[in-house]
Amino acid sequence: MTQLKNVTIIKKANIYFDGKVTSRTVLLQDGTKKTLGIMMPGEYEFSTELKEEMDIAAGKLEYKIAGGEWETIDGSGVFYVPANESFQLKVHTVVDYCCSYLAE
Amino acid sequence: MTQLKNVTIIKKANIYFDGKVTSRTVLLQDGTKKTLGIMMPGEYEFSTELKEEMDIAAGKLEYKIAGGEWETIDGSGVFYVPANESFQLKVHTVVDYCCSYLAE
């Protein structure tokens, strides 16, 4: 799915870590939400509220979900973070991602 | 207008200057196009094909359209770039912008 159709986009960007991580919020017709984001190289930690699907479209990173091992994605890949969990990222090259918030 | 409704967004990011300038392309129902973007601090030069409206929602920058003077926007502001023209930017803090491509 290369396009998201019939959606609402919130114009104002979400800006974290002095702009090294930014995203735009997309509201889908089914009531769910995605963010399309960019991460510059660096190390970051995030926490979830809902379960998240992190779909990496470009870039190289390592991720570690609390209690787990470091895993690498280079170029493209998907990982899931449970609700109410934290995860760490080491971003090595500019990452283009789509995060989907899942109700479970 | 804080939201763009009933639009199509292209998932893949537009990435320039090693990720220091990134944007997402939004296709509107009237056939026009906008990009929602982020610029990290730095100096950049761009060229237009269509006339562009650059609507700055956050950040501080200076801009100079070919043949013109340097002008400053701090926080919010709009400027226009004619079709087939170049413009320079000095971005001082993270800029959140919406660029509208105008048919004239």
Backbone of each chain as ProteinMPNN parsed JSONL, in Angstrom:
{"seq_chain_A": "MTQLKNVTIIKKANIYFDGKVTSRTVLLQDGTKKTLGIMMPGEYEFSTELKEEMDIAAGKLEYKIAGGEWETIDGSGVFYVPANESFQLKVHTVVDYCCSYLAE", "coords_chain_A": {"N_chain_A": [[0.858, -1.2, 0.0], [0.981, 1.857, -1.168], [-0.099, 4.315, -0.993], [-2.198, 6.252, 1.165], [-5.553, 6.514, 1.2], [-8.414, 8.746, 1.125], [-8.149, 9.985, 3.661], [-7.625, 11.855, 6.728], [-5.368, 14.386, 7.458], [-3.442, 15.691, 10.024], [-2.2, 18.85, 10.085], [-0.139, 20.039, 11.591], [3.102, 19.185, 12.596], [4.366, 16.419, 14.518], [6.902, 16.749, 16.762], [9.884, 15.569, 18.018], [12.743, 15.135, 20.161], [14.317, 17.446, 19.494], [13.672, 17.717, 16.807], [14.857, 15.613, 15.562], [13.409, 13.356, 15.404], [10.453, 13.19, 13.707], [6.96, 13.406, 12.864], [3.883, 12.952, 11.017], [0.439, 12.948, 11.68], [-2.05, 10.701, 10.664], [-5.412, 10.178, 10.081], [-7.554, 7.535, 9.692], [-10.363, 6.288, 7.756], [-11.581, 4.204, 9.108], [-11.371, 4.85, 11.697], [-8.985, 4.395, 12.903], [-5.512, 5.206, 13.547], [-2.511, 6.403, 12.079], [0.988, 7.21, 12.045], [3.238, 8.936, 9.977], [6.606, 8.992, 9.666], [9.911, 10.407, 10.185], [13.172, 9.54, 11.138], [16.187, 10.799, 12.224], [19.701, 9.903, 12.339], [20.617, 8.572, 15.521], [20.041, 7.933, 19.054], [17.206, 6.728, 20.676], [14.401, 6.612, 22.938], [11.17, 5.334, 23.357], [7.756, 5.215, 24.489], [4.86, 3.174, 24.493], [1.279, 3.496, 24.211], [-1.012, 2.352, 22.992], [-0.826, -0.832, 21.27], [1.755, -0.994, 18.829], [2.544, -1.048, 15.394], [5.471, -0.95, 13.715], [6.521, -0.003, 10.737], [9.107, -0.119, 8.681], [10.284, 1.703, 6.02], [12.545, 2.632, 4.808], [16.036, 2.909, 5.501], [18.424, 2.22, 8.189], [18.331, 0.603, 11.255], [18.574, -0.336, 14.732], [16.538, -2.062, 17.043], [15.066, -2.473, 20.262], [12.927, -4.023, 22.284], [11.513, -3.594, 25.479], [13.018, -5.809, 27.713], [13.732, -7.526, 25.712], [15.894, -8.594, 22.982], [18.458, -6.872, 21.087], [17.609, -6.109, 17.784], [18.068, -5.967, 14.229], [17.119, -3.875, 11.53], [17.457, -3.367, 8.144], [16.907, -1.426, 5.618], [14.206, -2.422, 4.966], [11.412, -3.5, 6.922], [9.419, -4.885, 9.598], [8.292, -4.331, 12.9], [6.723, -5.096, 16.058], [5.351, -3.478, 18.884], [4.265, -4.064, 22.115], [1.304, -2.812, 23.857], [1.6, -0.173, 26.262], [4.368, -0.283, 26.765], [7.961, 0.043, 26.626], [10.448, 1.015, 24.212], [13.676, 0.886, 22.667], [15.717, 2.609, 20.319], [18.34, 2.525, 17.965], [19.295, 4.512, 15.57], [20.773, 4.332, 12.499], [20.974, 5.226, 9.832], [19.075, 7.622, 7.941], [15.71, 7.122, 8.667], [12.649, 6.173, 7.272], [9.432, 5.812, 8.225], [6.301, 4.092, 8.948], [3.987, 4.197, 11.399], [1.558, 2.23, 12.865], [-1.241, 2.357, 14.917], [-2.613, 0.062, 16.99], [-5.639, -1.449, 17.988], [-5.921, -3.923, 19.111]], "CA_chain_A": [[0.0, 0.0, 0.0], [1.902, 2.987, -1.302], [-0.835, 5.537, -0.685], [-3.319, 6.158, 2.102], [-6.594, 7.289, 0.519], [-9.575, 9.203, 1.907], [-7.712, 10.148, 5.043], [-7.455, 13.212, 7.251], [-4.011, 14.609, 7.964], [-3.26, 16.837, 10.908], [-1.102, 19.575, 9.433], [0.969, 20.324, 12.508], [3.996, 18.04, 12.786], [4.811, 15.961, 15.836], [8.347, 16.967, 16.756], [10.547, 15.014, 19.204], [14.214, 15.112, 20.158], [14.821, 18.601, 18.733], [13.409, 17.566, 15.38], [15.531, 14.447, 14.987], [12.294, 12.443, 15.11], [9.245, 13.966, 13.403], [5.946, 12.615, 12.171], [2.563, 13.529, 10.731], [-0.645, 12.055, 12.087], [-3.034, 10.404, 9.628], [-6.612, 9.556, 10.635], [-8.177, 6.726, 8.647], [-11.823, 6.247, 7.796], [-12.045, 3.183, 10.049], [-11.203, 5.356, 13.06], [-7.635, 4.141, 13.413], [-4.538, 6.277, 13.356], [-1.127, 6.089, 11.736], [1.886, 8.349, 11.878], [4.299, 8.767, 8.982], [7.666, 9.742, 10.325], [11.327, 10.39, 9.817], [14.121, 9.577, 12.256], [17.579, 11.049, 11.878], [20.57, 9.057, 13.155], [20.659, 8.899, 16.935], [19.484, 6.914, 19.941], [15.935, 7.229, 21.192], [13.53, 5.684, 23.656], [9.757, 5.696, 23.274], [6.804, 4.373, 25.211], [3.588, 3.01, 23.797], [0.016, 3.373, 24.939], [-1.592, 1.246, 22.238], [0.116, -1.66, 20.507], [2.212, -0.299, 17.631], [3.25, -1.71, 14.296], [6.456, -0.034, 13.131], [6.834, -0.494, 9.39], [10.253, 0.654, 8.21], [10.32, 1.716, 4.558], [13.913, 2.928, 4.374], [16.957, 3.236, 6.576], [18.973, 1.145, 9.007], [18.199, 0.845, 12.692], [18.425, -1.44, 15.675], [15.463, -1.814, 18.011], [15.039, -3.371, 21.416], [11.712, -3.874, 23.081], [11.887, -3.838, 26.877], [13.146, -7.22, 28.06], [14.134, -8.326, 24.552], [17.245, -8.464, 22.438], [18.616, -5.937, 19.973], [17.372, -6.658, 16.451], [18.44, -4.998, 13.2], [16.392, -3.761, 10.264], [18.275, -2.62, 7.189], [16.22, -1.232, 4.343], [12.779, -2.498, 5.234], [11.059, -4.508, 7.897], [8.318, -4.528, 10.496], [8.264, -4.911, 14.234], [5.545, -4.755, 16.857], [5.607, -3.154, 20.286], [3.012, -4.207, 22.875], [0.775, -1.626, 24.53], [2.166, 0.183, 27.563], [5.721, -0.843, 26.797], [8.957, 0.976, 26.1], [11.41, 0.414, 23.298], [14.833, 1.711, 22.356], [16.141, 2.592, 18.919], [19.593, 3.116, 17.505], [19.064, 4.785, 14.154], [22.093, 4.485, 11.875], [20.791, 6.096, 8.664], [17.74, 8.245, 7.977], [14.645, 6.12, 8.617], [11.296, 6.549, 6.856], [8.591, 4.774, 8.844], [4.862, 4.248, 9.15], [3.572, 3.563, 12.654], [0.11, 2.013, 12.978], [-1.686, 2.168, 16.302], [-3.518, -1.085, 16.88], [-6.508, -1.556, 19.154], [-5.81, -5.325, 19.538]], "C_chain_A": [[0.885, 1.237, 0.0], [1.228, 4.325, -1.027], [-1.871, 5.234, 0.387], [-4.402, 7.087, 1.558], [-7.742, 7.65, 1.455], [-9.251, 9.335, 3.382], [-7.743, 11.63, 5.425], [-6.041, 13.312, 7.813], [-4.021, 15.826, 8.867], [-2.014, 17.574, 10.428], [0.117, 19.729, 10.34], [1.801, 19.057, 12.736], [4.12, 17.679, 14.264], [6.333, 16.016, 15.823], [8.936, 16.497, 18.082], [12.062, 15.144, 19.051], [14.782, 16.218, 19.258], [14.683, 18.43, 17.223], [14.088, 16.37, 14.758], [14.538, 13.321, 14.716], [11.056, 13.31, 14.886], [8.233, 13.056, 12.721], [4.714, 13.468, 11.903], [1.511, 12.485, 11.071], [-1.682, 11.948, 10.98], [-4.196, 9.656, 10.284], [-7.328, 8.839, 9.509], [-9.691, 6.674, 8.829], [-12.353, 5.234, 8.804], [-11.815, 3.609, 11.504], [-9.826, 5.106, 13.643], [-6.686, 5.263, 12.987], [-3.197, 5.693, 12.943], [-0.307, 7.365, 11.86], [2.939, 7.963, 10.846], [5.455, 9.632, 9.451], [9.043, 9.537, 9.734], [12.148, 10.389, 11.097], [15.516, 9.796, 11.703], [18.452, 10.122, 12.737], [20.635, 9.538, 14.604], [20.079, 7.755, 17.742], [18.274, 7.498, 20.657], [15.246, 6.156, 22.025], [12.108, 6.22, 23.602], [8.938, 4.764, 24.157], [5.515, 4.304, 24.406], [2.416, 3.15, 24.766], [-0.763, 2.225, 24.296], [-0.466, 0.366, 21.696], [0.508, -0.921, 19.22], [2.875, -1.258, 16.639], [4.182, -0.677, 13.68], [6.925, -0.639, 11.815], [7.914, 0.423, 8.816], [10.326, 0.557, 6.697], [11.718, 1.972, 4.018], [14.753, 3.247, 5.597], [17.426, 2.014, 7.344], [18.866, 1.525, 10.472], [18.295, -0.465, 13.452], [17.3, -1.07, 16.64], [15.52, -2.869, 19.097], [13.795, -3.057, 22.218], [12.045, -4.32, 24.499], [11.907, -5.334, 27.185], [13.634, -8.104, 26.928], [15.571, -8.094, 24.151], [17.27, -7.368, 21.383], [18.426, -6.685, 18.656], [17.681, -5.568, 15.437], [17.472, -5.049, 12.027], [17.236, -2.885, 9.349], [17.519, -2.536, 5.877], [14.719, -1.313, 4.465], [12.507, -3.637, 6.19], [9.997, -3.976, 8.828], [8.601, -5.098, 11.875], [7.08, -4.372, 15.011], [5.975, -4.476, 18.285], [4.276, -3.295, 21.025], [2.547, -2.867, 23.443], [1.497, -1.42, 25.857], [3.551, -0.427, 27.784], [6.694, 0.233, 26.326], [9.862, 0.24, 25.123], [12.491, 1.43, 22.977], [15.195, 1.548, 20.89], [17.535, 3.168, 18.794], [19.446, 3.28, 16.001], [20.41, 5.111, 13.509], [22.051, 5.335, 10.606], [19.348, 6.594, 8.701], [16.652, 7.186, 7.757], [13.323, 6.782, 8.235], [10.379, 5.45, 7.372], [7.119, 5.136, 8.804], [4.501, 3.483, 10.41], [2.057, 3.451, 12.677], [-0.229, 1.701, 14.426], [-2.828, 1.161, 16.287], [-4.327, -1.24, 18.166], [-6.388, -2.926, 19.823], [-7.2, -5.93, 19.746]], "O_chain_A": [[1.458, 1.614, 1.022], [1.897, 5.343, -0.851], [-2.358, 4.109, 0.503], [-4.2, 8.298, 1.465], [-8.007, 6.959, 2.439], [-9.99, 8.854, 4.24], [-7.867, 12.516, 4.58], [-5.583, 12.435, 8.547], [-4.554, 16.874, 8.502], [-0.922, 17.008, 10.37], [1.257, 19.567, 9.903], [1.259, 17.993, 13.032], [3.991, 18.534, 15.14], [6.976, 15.4, 14.973], [8.536, 16.969, 19.146], [12.58, 15.249, 17.939], [15.61, 15.964, 18.383], [15.496, 18.947, 16.457], [13.928, 16.118, 13.563], [14.797, 12.44, 13.897], [10.657, 14.073, 15.766], [8.596, 12.067, 12.084], [4.532, 14.543, 12.475], [1.673, 11.299, 10.786], [-2.136, 12.952, 10.431], [-4.0, 8.64, 10.952], [-7.673, 9.445, 8.495], [-10.221, 6.972, 9.899], [-13.466, 5.391, 9.306], [-12.037, 2.826, 12.428], [-9.527, 5.553, 14.75], [-7.026, 6.131, 12.183], [-2.802, 4.622, 13.404], [-0.846, 8.469, 11.787], [3.455, 6.846, 10.834], [5.315, 10.844, 9.614], [9.293, 8.646, 8.923], [11.86, 11.14, 12.029], [15.969, 9.067, 10.821], [17.987, 9.612, 13.756], [20.699, 10.736, 14.879], [19.674, 6.732, 17.189], [18.316, 8.614, 21.175], [15.474, 4.96, 21.844], [11.876, 7.416, 23.779], [9.378, 3.673, 24.519], [5.136, 5.259, 23.727], [2.553, 2.948, 25.972], [-1.126, 1.255, 24.962], [0.696, 0.771, 21.668], [-0.341, -0.287, 18.594], [3.648, -2.142, 17.008], [3.731, 0.353, 13.18], [7.628, -1.649, 11.787], [7.66, 1.587, 8.507], [10.42, -0.54, 6.147], [12.039, 1.575, 2.898], [14.261, 3.779, 6.593], [16.898, 0.915, 7.175], [19.257, 2.619, 10.879], [18.122, -1.548, 12.894], [17.137, 0.094, 17.005], [15.961, -3.997, 18.879], [13.639, -1.962, 22.759], [12.765, -5.298, 24.7], [10.926, -6.037, 26.943], [13.92, -9.283, 27.133], [16.355, -7.483, 24.877], [16.229, -6.983, 20.85], [19.004, -7.75, 18.441], [17.571, -4.381, 15.743], [17.06, -6.123, 11.588], [17.673, -1.8, 9.735], [17.504, -3.498, 5.108], [14.019, -0.367, 4.105], [13.262, -4.607, 6.265], [9.707, -2.779, 8.85], [9.092, -6.22, 12.002], [6.51, -3.334, 14.673], [6.851, -5.15, 18.828], [3.272, -2.713, 20.612], [3.315, -1.907, 23.498], [1.946, -2.376, 26.49], [3.85, -0.997, 28.832], [6.291, 1.215, 25.702], [10.023, -0.979, 25.189], [12.274, 2.642, 23.007], [15.003, 0.485, 20.3], [17.872, 4.166, 19.43], [19.471, 2.303, 15.253], [21.098, 6.046, 13.92], [22.99, 6.082, 10.332], [18.509, 6.044, 9.414], [16.684, 6.449, 6.771], [12.934, 7.806, 8.796], [10.53, 4.287, 7.0], [6.738, 6.296, 8.651], [4.685, 2.268, 10.483], [1.352, 4.448, 12.527], [0.424, 0.88, 15.07], [-3.864, 1.377, 15.659], [-3.79, -1.173, 19.272], [-6.727, -3.062, 20.999], [-7.316, -7.101, 20.106]]}, "seq_chain_B": "MTQLKNVTIIKKANIYFDGKVTSRTVLLQDGTKKTLGIMMPGEYEFSTELKEEMDIAAGKLEYKIAGGEWETIDGSGVFYVPANESFQLKVHTVVDYCCSYLAE", "coords_chain_B": {"N_chain_B": [[-6.802, 26.338, 8.761], [-6.457, 23.376, 10.105], [-6.435, 20.738, 9.593], [-6.173, 18.425, 6.874], [-8.614, 17.21, 4.925], [-10.184, 14.246, 3.556], [-8.159, 13.413, 1.759], [-5.375, 12.104, -0.157], [-2.465, 10.528, 0.864], [0.904, 10.079, 0.037], [2.803, 7.404, 0.982], [5.61, 7.042, 1.068], [8.382, 8.943, 2.022], [9.651, 12.135, 0.913], [12.961, 12.812, 0.617], [15.59, 14.961, 1.225], [18.867, 16.451, 1.095], [20.371, 14.68, 2.813], [18.392, 13.955, 4.616], [17.923, 16.167, 6.099], [16.056, 17.85, 5.151], [12.784, 16.95, 4.764], [9.74, 15.598, 3.426], [6.193, 14.921, 3.074], [3.993, 13.945, 0.536], [0.844, 15.218, -0.335], [-2.209, 14.636, -1.864], [-4.859, 16.465, -3.061], [-8.483, 16.604, -3.257], [-9.253, 18.357, -5.259], [-7.384, 18.064, -7.164], [-5.002, 19.334, -6.787], [-1.758, 19.667, -5.192], [0.007, 19.284, -2.142], [2.877, 19.59, -0.007], [3.876, 18.405, 3.143], [6.259, 19.336, 5.38], [9.483, 19.078, 7.029], [12.228, 20.973, 8.074], [15.502, 20.808, 9.072], [17.951, 22.735, 10.941], [20.104, 24.599, 8.776], [21.536, 25.379, 5.526], [19.986, 25.832, 2.442], [19.151, 25.32, -1.029], [16.575, 25.612, -3.366], [14.623, 24.808, -6.287], [11.824, 25.873, -8.174], [9.067, 24.452, -9.993], [6.272, 24.701, -10.475], [4.44, 27.6, -9.275], [4.911, 28.291, -5.839], [3.472, 28.221, -2.622], [4.734, 28.849, 0.445], [4.069, 27.969, 3.565], [4.79, 28.658, 6.717], [4.669, 27.02, 9.729], [5.955, 26.71, 12.121], [9.083, 27.557, 13.613], [12.234, 29.199, 12.776], [13.468, 31.031, 10.088], [15.384, 32.335, 7.316], [14.688, 33.596, 4.113], [15.343, 33.854, 0.616], [14.431, 34.905, -2.414], [15.358, 34.412, -5.757], [17.105, 37.186, -6.92], [15.951, 38.825, -5.056], [15.684, 40.217, -1.683], [17.033, 39.164, 1.502], [14.701, 37.823, 3.739], [13.017, 37.464, 6.872], [11.354, 34.901, 8.718], [9.794, 34.197, 11.69], [8.476, 31.912, 13.604], [5.762, 31.989, 12.448], [4.485, 32.37, 9.141], [4.13, 33.341, 5.686], [5.365, 32.815, 2.416], [5.799, 33.388, -1.121], [6.892, 31.735, -4.024], [7.772, 32.294, -7.316], [6.952, 30.402, -10.321], [9.368, 28.24, -11.838], [11.728, 29.245, -10.642], [14.453, 29.997, -8.406], [15.207, 29.583, -4.912], [16.703, 30.524, -1.807], [17.396, 29.252, 1.456], [17.99, 29.896, 4.877], [17.901, 28.047, 7.559], [17.166, 28.352, 10.88], [16.037, 27.303, 13.243], [14.214, 24.251, 13.893], [11.968, 23.782, 11.293], [8.556, 23.609, 10.549], [6.583, 23.067, 7.868], [4.12, 23.823, 5.28], [3.818, 23.284, 1.97], [2.253, 24.564, -0.814], [1.383, 23.797, -4.103], [0.862, 25.777, -6.806], [-1.277, 26.398, -9.534], [-1.574, 28.759, -10.814]], "CA_chain_B": [[-7.075, 24.936, 8.381], [-5.506, 22.577, 10.869], [-6.448, 19.374, 9.065], [-6.483, 18.254, 5.458], [-9.592, 16.113, 4.946], [-10.487, 13.545, 2.297], [-6.982, 13.524, 0.902], [-4.516, 10.926, -0.318], [-1.074, 10.808, 1.212], [1.866, 9.1, -0.468], [3.496, 6.964, 2.197], [7.065, 7.214, 0.987], [8.827, 10.313, 2.267], [10.613, 12.826, 0.055], [14.119, 13.038, 1.49], [16.608, 15.798, 0.593], [19.96, 16.927, 1.953], [20.658, 13.658, 3.83], [17.312, 13.881, 5.612], [17.737, 17.431, 6.83], [14.766, 18.344, 4.655], [11.938, 15.815, 4.393], [8.323, 15.967, 3.322], [5.213, 13.936, 2.598], [3.142, 14.506, -0.512], [-0.596, 15.086, -0.109], [-2.997, 14.914, -3.07], [-6.18, 16.939, -2.666], [-9.574, 16.202, -4.149], [-9.357, 19.281, -6.403], [-6.305, 17.77, -8.102], [-3.769, 20.037, -6.431], [-0.807, 18.928, -4.371], [0.761, 19.974, -1.095], [3.799, 18.763, 0.756], [4.049, 18.777, 4.554], [7.67, 19.028, 5.538], [10.33, 19.483, 8.15], [13.605, 21.334, 7.719], [16.432, 20.961, 10.181], [18.823, 23.885, 10.714], [21.062, 24.436, 7.693], [21.329, 26.267, 4.382], [19.479, 25.03, 1.339], [18.63, 26.009, -2.201], [15.572, 24.833, -4.08], [14.072, 25.394, -7.498], [10.402, 25.574, -8.363], [8.497, 24.257, -11.331], [5.06, 25.497, -10.312], [4.458, 28.592, -8.203], [4.772, 27.635, -4.534], [3.168, 28.948, -1.384], [5.417, 28.225, 1.578], [3.376, 28.388, 4.781], [5.617, 28.219, 7.843], [3.849, 26.863, 10.931], [6.824, 26.789, 13.302], [10.507, 27.634, 13.329], [12.796, 30.474, 12.329], [14.276, 30.901, 8.879], [15.494, 33.43, 6.365], [14.529, 33.128, 2.734], [15.72, 34.82, -0.415], [14.028, 34.476, -3.749], [16.384, 34.901, -6.702], [16.971, 38.602, -7.266], [15.337, 39.585, -3.961], [16.42, 40.452, -0.444], [16.779, 38.2, 2.568], [13.576, 38.137, 4.621], [12.99, 36.542, 8.018], [10.095, 34.445, 9.332], [10.076, 33.639, 13.019], [7.262, 31.391, 14.251], [4.812, 31.648, 11.394], [4.481, 33.318, 8.037], [3.926, 32.761, 4.357], [5.942, 33.5, 1.267], [5.481, 32.789, -2.411], [7.995, 31.641, -4.968], [7.235, 32.13, -8.676], [7.296, 29.185, -11.076], [10.67, 28.213, -12.528], [12.587, 30.188, -9.945], [15.182, 29.359, -7.314], [15.21, 30.34, -3.657], [17.648, 30.053, -0.792], [16.888, 29.26, 2.829], [18.843, 29.668, 6.041], [16.986, 27.571, 8.602], [17.839, 28.548, 12.17], [15.47, 26.303, 14.161], [13.42, 23.26, 13.151], [10.823, 24.398, 10.609], [7.407, 22.801, 10.129], [5.982, 23.861, 6.778], [3.196, 23.257, 4.296], [4.051, 23.891, 0.653], [1.167, 24.343, -1.775], [1.799, 23.974, -5.492], [-0.228, 26.573, -7.358], [-1.29, 26.35, -11.001], [-1.684, 30.169, -11.228]], "C_chain_B": [[-6.038, 24.044, 9.056], [-5.459, 21.122, 10.403], [-6.684, 19.438, 7.555], [-7.373, 17.017, 5.358], [-9.814, 15.525, 3.559], [-9.353, 13.664, 1.293], [-6.307, 12.163, 0.761], [-3.102, 11.338, 0.06], [-0.199, 9.688, 0.655], [2.76, 8.698, 0.703], [4.987, 7.281, 2.177], [7.43, 8.683, 1.153], [9.675, 10.825, 1.108], [11.774, 13.241, 0.953], [15.19, 13.79, 0.704], [17.697, 16.123, 1.608], [20.198, 15.965, 3.138], [19.617, 13.625, 4.95], [17.105, 15.161, 6.387], [16.487, 18.166, 6.353], [13.967, 17.131, 4.2], [10.5, 16.302, 4.257], [7.5, 14.765, 2.898], [4.309, 14.641, 1.603], [1.68, 14.173, -0.244], [-1.323, 15.509, -1.382], [-4.41, 15.282, -2.652], [-7.229, 16.554, -3.701], [-9.689, 17.106, -5.373], [-8.218, 19.091, -7.404], [-5.003, 18.476, -7.788], [-2.96, 19.207, -5.431], [-0.208, 19.846, -3.318], [1.839, 19.018, -0.593], [3.869, 19.33, 2.177], [5.457, 18.364, 4.928], [8.298, 19.577, 6.8], [11.705, 19.852, 7.585], [14.402, 21.504, 9.003], [17.31, 22.188, 9.904], [19.861, 23.594, 9.632], [20.753, 25.439, 6.591], [21.009, 25.427, 3.156], [19.122, 25.923, 0.16], [17.697, 25.069, -2.946], [15.186, 25.559, -5.371], [12.608, 24.996, -7.628], [10.135, 25.184, -9.813], [7.18, 25.038, -11.388], [5.321, 26.623, -9.308], [4.213, 27.873, -6.883], [4.396, 28.645, -3.452], [3.818, 28.201, -0.239], [4.823, 28.808, 2.86], [4.133, 27.792, 5.969], [4.755, 28.187, 9.1], [4.675, 26.994, 12.203], [8.263, 26.868, 12.838], [10.933, 29.019, 12.868], [13.683, 30.241, 11.119], [14.403, 32.253, 8.189], [15.327, 32.834, 4.974], [14.894, 34.251, 1.772], [15.347, 34.233, -1.767], [14.966, 35.142, -4.742], [16.108, 36.351, -7.092], [16.416, 39.467, -6.151], [16.267, 39.76, -2.775], [16.163, 39.297, 0.529], [15.648, 38.706, 3.456], [13.547, 37.085, 5.722], [11.552, 36.181, 8.397], [10.464, 33.781, 10.647], [8.759, 33.199, 13.638], [6.189, 31.031, 13.259], [4.838, 32.739, 10.339], [4.383, 32.587, 6.721], [4.77, 33.528, 3.353], [5.666, 32.699, 0.002], [6.722, 32.796, -3.29], [7.391, 31.451, -6.362], [7.633, 30.78, -9.286], [8.674, 29.347, -11.711], [11.661, 29.222, -11.955], [13.37, 29.414, -8.888], [15.074, 30.229, -6.068], [16.149, 29.675, -2.674], [17.014, 30.17, 0.579], [18.051, 29.124, 3.8], [17.899, 29.317, 7.187], [17.72, 27.604, 9.938], [17.324, 27.594, 13.252], [14.555, 25.405, 13.339], [12.149, 23.909, 12.586], [9.805, 23.332, 10.217], [6.675, 23.615, 9.062], [4.963, 23.063, 5.973], [3.423, 24.004, 2.997], [2.891, 23.535, -0.269], [1.663, 24.682, -3.173], [0.625, 24.586, -6.254], [-0.128, 26.597, -8.879], [-1.251, 27.748, -11.599], [-2.838, 30.36, -12.177]], "O_chain_B": [[-4.887, 23.973, 8.626], [-4.557, 20.37, 10.774], [-7.302, 20.369, 7.038], [-6.939, 15.907, 5.668], [-9.657, 16.197, 2.54], [-9.572, 13.977, 0.123], [-6.632, 11.209, 1.468], [-2.61, 12.378, -0.377], [-0.52, 8.506, 0.785], [3.393, 9.545, 1.334], [5.545, 7.739, 3.174], [6.855, 9.555, 0.502], [10.332, 10.05, 0.412], [11.576, 13.947, 1.942], [15.644, 13.328, -0.342], [17.475, 16.077, 2.817], [20.223, 16.38, 4.297], [19.935, 13.302, 6.094], [16.218, 15.241, 7.237], [15.933, 19.0, 7.069], [14.421, 16.37, 3.346], [10.096, 17.281, 4.884], [8.02, 13.749, 2.436], [3.911, 15.789, 1.807], [1.319, 13.029, 0.031], [-1.088, 16.594, -1.912], [-5.084, 14.509, -1.971], [-6.918, 16.228, -4.846], [-10.173, 16.668, -6.417], [-8.093, 19.848, -8.366], [-3.997, 18.241, -8.457], [-3.424, 18.194, -4.908], [0.049, 21.024, -3.568], [1.727, 17.8, -0.736], [3.914, 20.542, 2.388], [5.819, 17.193, 4.814], [7.733, 20.404, 7.516], [12.263, 19.148, 6.743], [14.015, 22.253, 9.899], [17.405, 22.633, 8.76], [20.424, 22.501, 9.57], [19.829, 26.244, 6.707], [21.682, 24.436, 2.873], [18.832, 27.109, 0.318], [17.992, 23.888, -3.129], [15.399, 26.763, -5.515], [12.216, 23.899, -7.231], [10.88, 25.543, -10.724], [6.998, 25.916, -12.232], [6.313, 26.593, -8.58], [3.4, 26.951, -6.817], [4.927, 29.754, -3.385], [3.487, 27.044, 0.018], [5.042, 29.972, 3.194], [4.115, 26.582, 6.192], [4.18, 29.203, 9.491], [4.143, 27.353, 13.253], [8.623, 26.316, 11.799], [10.103, 29.89, 12.606], [14.543, 29.36, 11.127], [13.635, 33.18, 8.445], [15.768, 31.717, 4.7], [14.765, 35.434, 2.086], [15.877, 33.208, -2.195], [15.325, 36.308, -4.579], [15.012, 36.69, -7.538], [16.402, 40.693, -6.262], [17.465, 39.489, -2.849], [15.193, 38.553, 0.385], [15.638, 39.865, 3.871], [13.997, 35.956, 5.527], [10.659, 37.029, 8.399], [11.336, 32.914, 10.701], [8.005, 34.029, 14.145], [5.741, 29.885, 13.222], [5.174, 33.889, 10.623], [4.535, 31.367, 6.654], [4.877, 34.752, 3.431], [5.348, 31.511, 0.045], [7.497, 33.753, -3.291], [6.585, 30.544, -6.566], [8.548, 30.114, -8.802], [9.085, 30.45, -12.071], [12.333, 29.948, -12.687], [12.99, 28.302, -8.52], [14.878, 31.441, -6.151], [16.364, 28.463, -2.692], [16.204, 31.061, 0.836], [18.975, 28.341, 3.578], [17.192, 30.177, 7.714], [18.759, 26.967, 10.106], [18.101, 27.129, 14.086], [14.166, 25.755, 12.225], [11.363, 24.507, 13.321], [10.146, 22.302, 9.636], [6.205, 24.721, 9.329], [4.943, 21.832, 5.98], [3.241, 25.22, 2.932], [2.585, 22.361, -0.478], [2.282, 25.722, -3.392], [-0.455, 24.0, -6.339], [0.949, 26.79, -9.443], [-0.928, 27.904, -12.776], [-3.085, 31.477, -12.631]]}, "name": "protein", "num_of_chains": 2, "seq": "MTQLKNVTIIKKANIYFDGKVTSRTVLLQDGTKKTLGIMMPGEYEFSTELKEEMDIAAGKLEYKIAGGEWETIDGSGVFYVPANESFQLKVHTVVDYCCSYLAEMTQLKNVTIIKKANIYFDGKVTSRTVLLQDGTKKTLGIMMPGEYEFSTELKEEMDIAAGKLEYKIAGGEWETIDGSGVFYVPANESFQLKVHTVVDYCCSYLAE"}
